[in-house]
């Protein structure tokens, strides 16, 4: 997430390169914050005050395909000892609204013609902010179990299956040979979400906060899980280059260093740790 303290403190958001236009998208990601074209805004509990985020999307954004009426603010990641970031509240989606939002995207995907890859990208882009809501409400110990397996293998089996079912669903959608097959796999993944929300078990952040010190968000971790090996390697390369740039900048600044640069370096280091461990797990 961009940090706007000064021009030397911006870090690249987690957004793997999903299209063929890799050069232009990479340039957009590494450009100064003010030069990056702003995408659609998230819908917050106070819709008329969207500008508070200054273009920063703290949990992905609910697109124009589906709108949620402002109401109760979503409970964010614990503001405990490990928490470093300040949050703008998001509106809570009901189980029906989550299901409806996922269905709208599938119907749109079904209307597409041509190759499967861009349709998969569409589904993933539109689904991530909605699935963040689903995982926060019904993910239970799923992310805890995954991270414990990354950092202290073999880890443990999750008691709540939603996160694992989402990983499997995205793998099947990615490997689909036709749009019809992709839509079918998407509907099966939607059923897993609906089952989880029938008897929701709130997401546990214990391992996430202990191991990552609150430096990565739920949607960033979901994007890691929903990316293939090539995308993870590309993202790891981007993060590594950004870390080297920050190292050089820190060395070139005499005296006291800006705290934001240290904070951004620590966030990138945490992301690199997750990407490296996930690639190793997949081997």
Backbone as numpy.savetxt, mean C-alpha at the origin, in Angstrom:
# Nx Ny Nz CAx CAy CAz Cx Cy Cz
5.98 8.34 1.30 5.14 9.52 1.30 6.01 10.75 1.30
5.76 11.73 0.43 6.63 12.89 0.35 6.69 13.65 1.65
7.86 14.16 1.97 8.05 14.98 3.15 8.35 16.37 2.64
7.57 17.38 3.10 7.66 18.69 2.47 8.45 19.68 3.31
9.31 19.22 4.24 10.07 20.16 5.04 11.03 20.98 4.19
11.75 20.31 3.30 12.59 21.04 2.37 12.83 20.19 1.14
13.46 20.77 0.13 13.60 20.08 -1.14 14.47 18.85 -1.04
15.33 18.77 -0.01 16.22 17.63 0.09 15.68 16.49 0.89
14.40 16.60 1.32 13.89 15.58 2.22 12.80 14.73 1.60
12.51 14.88 0.32 11.43 14.11 -0.29 11.87 12.68 -0.55
11.04 11.73 -0.18 11.31 10.33 -0.50 10.26 9.84 -1.47
10.58 8.79 -2.20 9.66 8.28 -3.21 8.60 7.42 -2.55
7.33 7.61 -2.92 6.27 6.79 -2.35 6.35 5.38 -2.91
5.74 4.41 -2.19 5.74 3.04 -2.70 4.73 2.96 -3.83
5.24 2.84 -5.04 4.37 2.66 -6.20 5.15 1.92 -7.26
5.14 0.56 -7.21 5.91 -0.20 -8.20 5.49 0.16 -9.62
6.40 -0.02 -10.54 6.14 0.30 -11.94 5.29 -0.79 -12.56
3.99 -0.52 -12.80 3.07 -1.53 -13.29 2.84 -1.45 -14.80
3.38 -0.42 -15.46 3.08 -0.25 -16.88 4.36 -0.25 -17.70
4.18 -0.16 -18.99 5.33 -0.16 -19.89 6.05 1.18 -19.90
5.39 2.24 -19.41 5.99 3.58 -19.46 6.88 3.79 -18.24
7.88 2.92 -18.08 8.69 2.92 -16.87 9.54 4.17 -16.75
10.08 4.67 -17.85 10.98 5.81 -17.78 10.24 7.05 -17.32
9.09 7.33 -17.93 8.35 8.54 -17.56 7.80 8.44 -16.16
7.33 7.27 -15.75 6.79 7.14 -14.41 7.88 7.25 -13.36
9.05 6.69 -13.65 10.15 6.82 -12.69 10.54 8.29 -12.54
10.55 9.03 -13.66 10.89 10.44 -13.58 9.87 11.19 -12.74
8.60 10.83 -12.87 7.56 11.49 -12.07 7.73 11.19 -10.59
8.12 9.94 -10.27 8.27 9.57 -8.86 9.44 10.28 -8.22
10.49 10.54 -8.99 11.70 11.13 -8.40 11.76 12.64 -8.56
10.76 13.22 -9.21 10.72 14.68 -9.38 10.36 15.35 -8.07
10.66 16.64 -7.92 10.24 17.37 -6.72 8.75 17.25 -6.52
8.32 17.29 -5.25 6.92 17.02 -4.93 5.95 17.91 -5.70
6.30 19.22 -5.82 5.39 20.15 -6.47 5.26 19.87 -7.95
6.22 19.12 -8.53 6.18 18.87 -9.97 5.39 17.61 -10.30
5.08 16.80 -9.28 4.38 15.55 -9.53 2.91 15.83 -9.72
2.33 15.26 -10.75 0.91 15.45 -10.99 0.11 14.77 -9.90
-0.80 15.48 -9.29 -1.58 14.92 -8.18 -2.65 13.99 -8.71
-2.82 12.84 -8.02 -3.85 11.91 -8.40 -5.14 12.22 -7.67
-6.16 11.34 -7.77 -7.42 11.57 -7.08 -7.22 11.51 -5.57
-8.02 12.29 -4.86 -7.85 12.38 -3.41 -8.60 11.27 -2.70
-8.10 10.91 -1.54 -8.82 10.01 -0.65 -10.05 10.75 -0.14
-11.03 10.00 0.32 -12.21 10.62 0.90 -12.08 10.59 2.41
-12.07 11.73 3.03 -11.85 11.82 4.46 -13.17 12.03 5.20
-13.11 11.93 6.52 -14.30 12.10 7.34 -14.89 13.49 7.16
-14.06 14.46 6.80 -14.53 15.81 6.53 -14.22 16.13 5.07
-15.12 15.77 4.16 -14.82 15.87 2.71 -14.42 17.25 2.25
-14.89 18.31 2.92 -14.57 19.66 2.45 -13.18 20.10 2.85
-12.44 19.25 3.54 -11.13 19.65 4.05 -10.03 18.76 3.50
-10.21 18.28 2.26 -9.24 17.37 1.66 -7.86 17.98 1.55
-7.80 19.31 1.42 -6.52 19.95 1.16 -5.56 19.85 2.34
-6.04 19.38 3.50 -5.15 19.23 4.65 -3.97 18.32 4.33
-4.16 17.40 3.41 -3.09 16.45 3.11 -2.08 17.01 2.14
-2.37 18.11 1.50 -1.42 18.73 0.59 -0.97 17.81 -0.53
-1.86 16.93 -0.97 -1.51 16.01 -2.05 -0.93 14.70 -1.57
-0.75 14.52 -0.28 -0.20 13.27 0.23 -1.33 12.30 0.51
-1.21 11.08 -0.01 -2.26 10.08 0.14 -1.80 9.08 1.19
-2.44 9.11 2.35 -1.95 8.35 3.49 -2.40 6.90 3.49
-3.33 6.55 2.64 -3.76 5.16 2.65 -4.25 4.71 1.31
-3.68 5.20 0.24 -4.25 4.96 -1.07 -5.44 5.90 -1.22
-6.10 5.93 -2.36 -7.24 6.81 -2.50 -8.42 6.09 -3.09
-9.60 6.36 -2.53 -10.84 5.81 -3.06 -11.17 6.60 -4.32
-11.23 5.95 -5.44 -11.41 6.67 -6.70 -12.86 7.06 -6.91
-13.10 7.74 -8.02 -14.45 8.16 -8.35 -15.39 7.02 -8.65
-14.88 5.79 -8.74 -15.76 4.65 -9.00 -16.72 4.40 -7.85
-16.30 4.82 -6.64 -17.15 4.56 -5.49 -16.89 5.62 -4.45
-17.95 6.19 -3.89 -17.81 7.24 -2.90 -18.41 6.79 -1.57
-17.78 7.21 -0.49 -18.23 6.87 0.85 -18.66 8.16 1.54
-19.82 8.17 2.13 -20.28 9.35 2.84 -19.48 9.51 4.13
-19.08 10.75 4.43 -18.29 11.01 5.63 -19.04 10.60 6.88
-18.34 9.94 7.79 -18.93 9.49 9.04 -17.81 9.26 10.02
-17.94 8.22 10.83 -16.92 7.89 11.82 -15.54 7.85 11.20
-14.55 8.44 11.86 -13.18 8.41 11.37 -12.57 7.04 11.62
-11.87 6.51 10.62 -11.26 5.19 10.76 -10.18 5.22 11.83
-10.16 4.22 12.70 -9.07 4.14 13.69 -7.77 3.81 12.98
-6.77 4.67 13.10 -5.51 4.45 12.41 -4.60 3.55 13.22
-3.43 3.29 12.67 -2.43 2.50 13.37 -2.19 3.13 14.74
-1.97 2.29 15.74 -1.77 2.74 17.11 -0.82 3.92 17.20
-1.19 4.90 18.00 -0.33 6.07 18.21 0.61 5.83 19.38
1.11 4.61 19.50 1.95 4.22 20.62 3.40 4.63 20.45
4.26 3.95 21.19 5.67 4.34 21.25 6.37 4.26 19.90
5.88 3.38 19.01 6.57 3.19 17.73 6.07 4.13 16.64
4.98 4.83 16.91 4.35 5.63 15.86 5.11 6.93 15.62
5.42 7.19 14.33 6.17 8.39 13.98 5.36 9.39 13.18
4.30 8.94 12.51 3.61 9.81 11.58 2.31 10.37 12.15
1.93 11.52 11.64 0.63 12.10 11.98 -0.35 11.74 10.88
-1.59 11.48 11.25 -2.56 11.00 10.28 -3.76 11.92 10.15
-4.29 12.01 8.96 -5.59 12.60 8.73 -6.60 11.46 8.70
-7.71 11.59 9.43 -8.65 10.47 9.49 -9.29 10.17 8.16
-9.55 8.91 7.90 -10.30 8.45 6.74 -11.68 8.01 7.19
-12.65 8.08 6.29 -13.98 7.60 6.62 -13.97 6.07 6.65
-14.71 5.48 7.58 -14.82 4.03 7.66 -15.83 3.54 6.63
-15.46 2.52 5.86 -16.40 1.91 4.93 -17.08 0.74 5.62
-18.37 0.61 5.40 -19.09 -0.56 5.92 -18.74 -1.78 5.08
-19.10 -2.96 5.58 -18.84 -4.20 4.83 -19.53 -4.16 3.46
-20.74 -3.62 3.42 -21.46 -3.54 2.14 -20.77 -2.57 1.20
-20.30 -1.44 1.70 -19.62 -0.48 0.85 -18.31 -1.05 0.31
-17.60 -1.80 1.14 -16.38 -2.46 0.65 -16.71 -3.42 -0.47
-17.73 -4.25 -0.25 -18.13 -5.22 -1.27 -18.58 -4.53 -2.55
-19.38 -3.48 -2.41 -19.87 -2.75 -3.59 -18.71 -2.12 -4.37
-17.73 -1.55 -3.64 -16.59 -0.91 -4.31 -15.78 -1.93 -5.10
-15.58 -3.12 -4.53 -14.85 -4.16 -5.25 -15.62 -4.62 -6.48
-16.94 -4.74 -6.35 -17.76 -5.18 -7.48 -17.74 -4.18 -8.62
-17.77 -2.88 -8.30 -17.76 -1.86 -9.35 -16.51 -2.00 -10.21
-15.38 -2.26 -9.56 -14.13 -2.41 -10.31 -14.15 -3.65 -11.19
-14.70 -4.75 -10.68 -14.78 -5.98 -11.47 -15.67 -5.77 -12.69
-16.79 -5.08 -12.51 -17.67 -4.82 -13.65 -16.97 -3.96 -14.70
-16.19 -2.99 -14.23 -15.43 -2.16 -15.16 -14.38 -3.00 -15.89
-13.71 -3.89 -15.16 -12.70 -4.75 -15.77 -13.30 -5.65 -16.84
-14.49 -6.17 -16.57 -15.15 -7.08 -17.51 -15.47 -6.39 -18.83
-15.63 -5.07 -18.80 -15.99 -4.34 -20.01 -14.78 -4.05 -20.90
-13.59 -4.34 -20.40 -12.38 -4.05 -21.15 -12.12 -5.13 -22.20
-11.38 -4.76 -23.23 -10.96 -5.71 -24.25 -9.46 -5.57 -24.43
-8.85 -6.61 -24.96 -7.42 -6.56 -25.19 -6.65 -7.44 -24.22
-5.43 -7.03 -23.86 -4.57 -7.85 -23.02 -4.99 -7.78 -21.55
-4.54 -8.77 -20.79 -4.93 -8.90 -19.39 -4.15 -7.94 -18.50
-2.88 -7.68 -18.82 -1.99 -6.93 -17.94 -2.55 -5.58 -17.50
-3.02 -4.72 -18.42 -3.55 -3.43 -17.96 -4.82 -3.56 -17.13
-5.58 -4.61 -17.38 -6.79 -4.82 -16.58 -6.42 -5.25 -15.16
-5.39 -6.09 -15.05 -4.90 -6.46 -13.72 -4.42 -5.22 -12.98
-3.70 -4.35 -13.69 -3.21 -3.11 -13.08 -4.37 -2.25 -12.60
-5.42 -2.16 -13.42 -6.61 -1.39 -13.03 -7.21 -1.94 -11.74
-7.40 -3.26 -11.70 -8.00 -3.88 -10.51 -7.15 -3.62 -9.28
-5.85 -3.82 -9.41 -4.97 -3.63 -8.26 -4.99 -2.18 -7.77
-4.91 -1.24 -8.71 -4.90 0.18 -8.34 -6.18 0.58 -7.62
-7.33 0.14 -8.16 -8.62 0.52 -7.58 -8.91 -0.24 -6.28
-8.40 -1.45 -6.17 -8.72 -2.28 -5.01 -7.89 -1.98 -3.77
-6.64 -1.54 -3.93 -5.75 -1.42 -2.77 -6.33 -0.55 -1.65
-6.84 0.67 -1.92 -7.39 1.44 -0.80 -8.61 0.82 -0.16
-9.41 0.10 -0.96 -10.58 -0.58 -0.42 -10.15 -1.79 0.41
-9.17 -2.53 -0.09 -8.69 -3.70 0.64 -7.97 -3.29 1.92
-7.37 -2.10 1.93 -6.79 -1.62 3.19 -7.89 -1.55 4.25
-9.05 -1.01 3.87 -10.17 -0.95 4.81 -10.58 -2.36 5.25
-10.67 -3.27 4.29 -11.07 -4.64 4.61 -10.08 -5.31 5.55
-8.79 -5.14 5.27 -7.76 -5.77 6.10 -7.73 -5.15 7.49
-7.88 -3.83 7.58 -7.89 -3.20 8.89 -9.06 -3.68 9.74
-10.18 -3.99 9.07 -11.36 -4.42 9.81 -11.39 -5.93 10.06
-10.87 -6.72 9.12 -11.02 -8.18 9.22 -9.75 -8.97 9.02
-8.59 -8.30 9.04 -7.33 -8.99 8.75 -6.75 -9.75 9.91
-7.21 -9.46 11.13 -6.72 -10.20 12.30 -5.20 -10.16 12.42
-4.63 -11.36 12.55 -3.17 -11.47 12.74 -2.44 -11.75 11.44
-3.09 -11.50 10.30 -2.52 -11.89 9.01 -1.20 -11.22 8.69
-1.10 -9.90 8.86 0.15 -9.20 8.57 1.20 -9.54 9.62
0.78 -9.67 10.88 1.72 -10.10 11.93 2.37 -11.43 11.57
1.55 -12.39 11.11 2.08 -13.71 10.78 3.04 -13.64 9.60
2.69 -12.86 8.59 3.56 -12.71 7.42 4.90 -12.09 7.81
4.86 -10.97 8.56 6.10 -10.30 8.95 6.95 -11.15 9.87
6.32 -11.89 10.77 7.09 -12.76 11.66 7.80 -13.85 10.86
7.16 -14.31 9.77 7.81 -15.28 8.90 8.97 -14.69 8.13
8.88 -13.39 7.80 9.97 -12.72 7.09 11.19 -12.53 7.98
10.95 -12.06 9.20 12.04 -11.63 10.06 12.50 -12.69 11.06
11.62 -13.64 11.39 11.97 -14.71 12.32 11.40 -16.02 11.80
11.91 -16.47 10.63 11.37 -17.70 10.02 11.56 -18.90 10.94
10.66 -19.88 10.85 9.57 -19.98 9.86 8.32 -19.20 10.23
8.33 -18.46 11.32 7.15 -17.70 11.70 6.06 -18.61 12.21
4.83 -18.18 12.04 3.69 -18.98 12.51 2.54 -18.85 11.54
1.66 -19.81 11.57 0.48 -19.78 10.70 -0.53 -18.78 11.25
-1.13 -17.97 10.38 -2.12 -17.00 10.85 -3.42 -17.69 11.28
-4.05 -17.14 12.28 -5.36 -17.65 12.69 -6.47 -17.09 11.82
-6.23 -15.92 11.23 -7.20 -15.28 10.34 -6.67 -15.35 8.91
-7.42 -15.93 7.96 -6.86 -16.24 6.64 -6.89 -15.13 5.61
-7.51 -13.97 5.90 -7.79 -13.00 4.84 -6.54 -12.56 4.09
-5.47 -12.18 4.77 -4.27 -11.67 4.09 -3.70 -12.73 3.15
-3.62 -13.97 3.59 -3.14 -15.05 2.74 -4.05 -15.28 1.55
-5.36 -15.17 1.75 -6.30 -15.34 0.64 -6.16 -14.22 -0.38
-5.88 -13.02 0.08 -5.67 -11.91 -0.85 -4.39 -12.12 -1.66
-3.32 -12.58 -1.01 -2.08 -12.87 -1.73 -2.34 -13.90 -2.82
-3.03 -14.96 -2.47 -3.32 -16.03 -3.44 -4.21 -15.51 -4.57
-5.20 -14.70 -4.21 -6.11 -14.17 -5.23 -5.39 -13.30 -6.25
-4.48 -12.45 -5.79 -3.76 -11.59 -6.72 -2.80 -12.40 -7.59
-2.20 -13.43 -7.04 -1.34 -14.29 -7.86 -2.14 -14.95 -8.98
-3.35 -15.40 -8.66 -4.19 -16.04 -9.67 -4.68 -15.03 -10.70
-5.02 -13.83 -10.26 -5.45 -12.81 -11.22 -4.31 -12.44 -12.17
-3.10 -12.32 -11.62 -1.95 -11.95 -12.45 -1.66 -13.01 -13.50
-1.83 -14.28 -13.15 -1.51 -15.37 -14.07 -2.66 -15.72 -15.02
-3.78 -15.01 -14.91 -4.92 -15.29 -15.78 -4.56 -15.00 -17.24
-5.06 -15.84 -18.12 -4.76 -15.70 -19.55 -5.81 -14.86 -20.28
-7.00 -14.73 -19.68 -8.07 -13.94 -20.30 -8.68 -13.01 -19.25
-9.34 -11.96 -19.74 -10.00 -11.03 -18.84 -11.15 -11.73 -18.11
-11.82 -12.66 -18.79 -12.91 -13.40 -18.15 -12.39 -14.21 -16.96
-11.24 -14.86 -17.14 -10.65 -15.63 -16.04 -10.23 -14.71 -14.90
-9.64 -13.58 -15.25 -9.25 -12.62 -14.22 -10.46 -12.16 -13.42
-11.56 -11.85 -14.11 -12.77 -11.41 -13.42 -13.31 -12.50 -12.51
-13.22 -13.74 -12.96 -13.67 -14.87 -12.12 -12.83 -14.99 -10.86
-11.51 -14.86 -10.99 -10.63 -14.92 -9.83 -10.87 -13.72 -8.90
-11.18 -12.58 -9.50 -11.48 -11.39 -8.70 -12.73 -11.60 -7.86
-13.73 -12.23 -8.47 -14.96 -12.50 -7.72 -14.70 -13.47 -6.57
-13.84 -14.46 -6.80 -13.50 -15.40 -5.72 -12.77 -14.68 -4.58
-11.92 -13.72 -4.95 -11.22 -12.93 -3.93 -12.19 -12.06 -3.16
-13.18 -11.51 -3.85 -14.22 -10.73 -3.18 -14.97 -11.57 -2.16
-15.23 -12.83 -2.49 -15.93 -13.72 -1.55 -15.11 -13.90 -0.28
-13.78 -13.98 -0.42 -12.92 -14.11 0.76 -13.03 -12.88 1.65
-13.10 -11.71 1.02 -13.27 -10.47 1.79 -14.61 -10.47 2.51
-15.66 -10.86 1.80 -17.00 -10.88 2.41 -17.06 -11.85 3.57
-16.41 -13.01 3.44 -16.39 -13.98 4.56 -15.69 -13.39 5.77
-14.57 -12.72 5.52 -13.80 -12.15 6.63 -14.59 -11.08 7.36
-15.41 -10.32 6.63 -16.14 -9.22 7.25 -17.46 -9.65 7.88
-17.84 -10.93 7.69 -19.02 -11.44 8.38 -18.79 -11.50 9.88
-17.59 -11.91 10.26 -17.18 -11.94 11.66 -15.79 -11.28 11.74
-15.75 -9.97 11.63 -14.46 -9.26 11.50 -13.57 -9.40 12.72
-12.28 -9.52 12.45 -11.26 -9.53 13.50 -10.27 -8.41 13.17
-10.29 -7.37 13.97 -9.50 -6.17 13.71 -8.03 -6.51 13.53
-7.41 -5.84 12.58 -6.01 -6.10 12.26 -5.10 -5.81 13.45
-4.16 -6.71 13.68 -3.14 -6.51 14.71 -1.92 -5.85 14.08
-1.39 -4.84 14.75 -0.22 -4.12 14.26 1.02 -4.41 15.12
0.95 -5.41 15.98 2.02 -5.62 16.96 3.38 -5.86 16.31
3.46 -6.80 15.39 4.74 -7.11 14.76 5.16 -5.97 13.83
4.19 -5.38 13.16 4.47 -4.27 12.25 5.12 -3.11 13.01
4.62 -2.81 14.19 5.18 -1.70 14.95 6.50 -2.08 15.63
6.59 -3.31 16.09 7.82 -3.73 16.77 8.98 -3.84 15.79
8.75 -4.47 14.63 9.82 -4.71 13.68 10.10 -3.51 12.77
9.06 -2.76 12.41 9.22 -1.67 11.45 9.08 -0.31 12.10
8.81 -0.26 13.39 8.73 0.98 14.16 7.76 1.98 13.54
6.67 1.47 12.96 5.64 2.35 12.43 6.03 3.12 11.19
7.08 2.69 10.49 7.58 3.46 9.35 6.88 3.13 8.04
6.20 1.99 7.97 5.48 1.62 6.75 4.00 1.48 7.06
3.18 1.80 6.06 1.73 1.77 6.23 1.14 0.46 5.69
-0.12 0.22 6.06 -0.80 -1.01 5.65 -0.84 -1.13 4.13
-1.17 -0.04 3.43 -1.29 -0.13 1.97 0.07 -0.38 1.32
1.14 0.09 1.93 2.49 -0.17 1.39 2.82 -1.66 1.51
2.45 -2.25 2.63 2.70 -3.68 2.81 1.82 -4.50 1.88
0.57 -4.08 1.68 -0.29 -4.80 0.74 0.26 -4.74 -0.67
0.78 -3.59 -1.08 1.37 -3.48 -2.42 2.57 -4.41 -2.57
3.33 -4.59 -1.50 4.44 -5.55 -1.54 3.91 -6.95 -1.79
2.85 -7.32 -1.09 2.27 -8.65 -1.23 1.65 -8.86 -2.61
1.13 -7.80 -3.21 0.42 -7.92 -4.47 1.32 -7.68 -5.69
2.63 -7.52 -5.48 3.58 -7.30 -6.57 4.30 -8.60 -6.91
4.72 -8.73 -8.16 5.49 -9.92 -8.52 6.98 -9.66 -8.25
7.80 -10.67 -8.49 9.22 -10.57 -8.16 9.90 -9.44 -8.91
9.58 -9.28 -10.19 10.22 -8.23 -10.99 9.89 -6.85 -10.43
8.66 -6.64 -10.03 8.26 -5.36 -9.47 8.96 -5.10 -8.14
9.09 -6.14 -7.32 9.78 -5.97 -6.04 11.25 -5.65 -6.24
11.88 -6.30 -7.21 13.29 -6.02 -7.48 13.47 -4.59 -8.00
12.57 -4.15 -8.85 12.66 -2.79 -9.36 12.48 -1.79 -8.22
11.49 -2.04 -7.37 11.27 -1.13 -6.24 12.47 -1.12 -5.30
13.06 -2.29 -5.05 14.24 -2.36 -4.19 15.39 -1.55 -4.78
15.54 -1.61 -6.11 16.57 -0.82 -6.78 16.32 0.67 -6.61
15.06 1.09 -6.74 14.70 2.50 -6.56 15.00 2.95 -5.13
14.62 2.13 -4.17 14.85 2.47 -2.76 16.34 2.56 -2.47
17.11 1.63 -3.01 18.56 1.63 -2.78 19.20 2.89 -3.34
18.77 3.31 -4.53 19.31 4.53 -5.12 18.94 5.75 -4.29
17.71 5.78 -3.80 17.28 6.91 -2.97 18.07 6.96 -1.66
18.37 5.79 -1.09 19.17 5.76 0.14 20.58 6.28 -0.11
21.16 5.90 -1.24 22.50 6.38 -1.56 22.51 7.89 -1.75
21.46 8.42 -2.39 21.36 9.87 -2.57 21.27 10.57 -1.22
20.46 10.04 -0.32 20.33 10.65 1.00 21.64 10.57 1.78
22.34 9.44 1.66 23.65 9.32 2.33 24.60 10.42 1.86
24.64 10.60 0.54 25.54 11.62 -0.02 25.14 13.02 0.45
23.84 13.28 0.50 23.38 14.59 0.94 23.72 14.82 2.41
23.55 13.79 3.24 23.86 13.93 4.66 25.35 14.19 4.87
26.19 13.53 4.10 27.63 13.73 4.23 28.06 15.13 3.78
27.30 15.69 2.83 27.69 16.99 2.27 27.22 18.17 3.12
26.35 17.92 4.10 25.81 19.00 4.92 26.62 19.13 6.20
27.29 20.24 6.40 28.08 20.42 7.62 27.19 20.69 8.83
27.69 20.34 9.99 26.96 20.64 11.22 25.75 19.76 11.41
24.74 20.29 12.09 23.55 19.53 12.41 22.76 19.20 11.16
22.34 17.94 11.03 21.62 17.48 9.85 20.11 17.62 10.05
19.35 17.87 8.96 17.88 17.96 9.07 17.30 16.63 9.55
16.43 16.70 10.55 15.83 15.48 11.11 15.01 14.73 10.07
14.38 15.49 9.14 13.55 14.84 8.14 14.34 13.91 7.24
15.59 14.24 6.96 16.41 13.38 6.11 16.72 12.07 6.82
17.00 12.14 8.10 17.23 10.91 8.87 15.96 10.06 8.92
14.83 10.73 9.10 13.55 10.02 9.17 13.25 9.32 7.86
13.47 10.01 6.74 13.21 9.42 5.43 14.16 8.27 5.13
15.42 8.43 5.55 16.38 7.34 5.36 15.94 6.11 6.14
15.48 6.31 7.37 15.02 5.18 8.19 13.81 4.50 7.58
12.90 5.31 6.98 11.72 4.71 6.34 12.12 3.87 5.13
13.02 4.42 4.32 13.51 3.67 3.16 14.24 2.40 3.58
15.00 2.48 4.66 15.73 1.31 5.16 14.75 0.23 5.60
13.65 0.63 6.26 12.64 -0.35 6.68 11.98 -0.99 5.47
11.69 -0.19 4.43 11.08 -0.75 3.23 12.04 -1.70 2.52
13.31 -1.34 2.44 14.30 -2.23 1.82 14.40 -3.54 2.58
14.30 -3.47 3.88 14.35 -4.69 4.70 13.19 -5.62 4.37
11.98 -5.05 4.23 10.81 -5.87 3.90 10.94 -6.46 2.49
11.34 -5.63 1.53 11.45 -6.10 0.13 12.48 -7.22 0.02
13.63 -7.05 0.67 14.68 -8.07 0.62 14.20 -9.37 1.24
13.55 -9.26 2.39 13.08 -10.47 3.09 11.97 -11.16 2.32
11.09 -10.39 1.68 10.00 -11.00 0.91 10.54 -11.71 -0.33
11.52 -11.12 -1.00 12.12 -11.80 -2.15 12.81 -13.10 -1.72
13.46 -13.07 -0.55 14.11 -14.28 -0.05 13.06 -15.34 0.30
11.94 -14.91 0.88 10.88 -15.87 1.23 10.32 -16.56 -0.01
10.19 -15.82 -1.09 9.61 -16.39 -2.31 10.53 -17.39 -2.97
11.83 -17.31 -2.70 12.75 -18.29 -3.28 12.59 -19.66 -2.63
